[in-house]
Amino acid sequence: MQAALATLPREKPVSANRAAKEAFGGLTEREREVVILIAQGKSNREIADVLVVTKPTVETHINNILYKLNLISRAQLVVWAVEKGLATR
């Protein structure tokens, strides 16, 4: 039995990035940055300026975030961010 178990491939340790992604609903690091900025009350234009991307890119990130988390509004997203510790009240 031990010999058979020894032949099985070992699990690779989960990377910090993967662990964070799993802890935050599958959001990427960039998507988590967008969530934090939304929770700070920033507009899409302000988020684009901070992240040095275009406004349509921010809109795409927001749509992806809402889809992944099964949410329909920025307000719900802010509540989620507070619950997950990404933002404060």
Secondary structure, DSSP 8 states (H G I E B T S, - for coil): -HHHHHHS-------HHHHHHHHTTT--HHHHHHHHHHHTT--HHHHHHHHTS-HHHHHHHHHHHHHHHT--SHHHHHHHHHHHTSS--
